[in-house]
């Protein structure tokens, strides 16, 4: 009944007993445990304390209490009470009322402060990088270099003289399909799929790369023999021009397109009317 069961080549030696299979004699266990406790009992039998407790549970022997009273005395509570943290030495002090605080404030004033950023205190202006000719502050409120007027950056202007890495690049159809193979519909597209199914509208989701037209992957396509496409546009991700760009591309191959925006799916009655008219046209 040794604590460490001998092993050979990763296997138990024949005749040895694993620790979770050790059974202690009930009479000796109950006698020693009632007088000396689990730790001394474990040492006596040469096993772990967990083995002793497991045998006690198996024999339904009542375990001894910890010795602590049921209700904790007030003196114990006071001893265990965590004292409040000591307040900072300068709490409530200002440079007008405390000489030490005043000396520290003067030493860290202006450029002596290690966090000082000169660009936060300059009014230097530069020309907007989009080429509009307007002057803007060279640095923002956090000291970061600015290149565009904020409204210009959000409308698609790019730094003058720079070229985007993907300008003029078109992915092959097989590459686009591989990129979208595992794509699943988002919440709005899933809503439209269910909406079309409920109202028996012949449109199925192909936004997982099932159909590629000139490097573009439509969201829904007519499955009743008509060359019609429905595209969903989320206002957060798409610009207003995106709808016209896709409509022109699909028109080259004989497809007509209906664009549905996020705000359109809020009114289901009107949405049904728009899609039904598009399907009948």
PyMOL commands that set and color helices and strands:
alter all, ss='L'
color gray80, all
select helices_A, chain A and resi 19-21+26-45+49-58+74-80+99-107+110-112+118-121+150-154+173-180+187-198+241-251+262-266+268-280
alter helices_A, ss='H'
color red, helices_A
select strands_A, chain A and resi 7-8+11-12+125-127+135-137+203-205+220-222+228-233+256-261
alter strands_A, ss='S'
color yellow, strands_A
deselect
rebuild
show_as cartoon
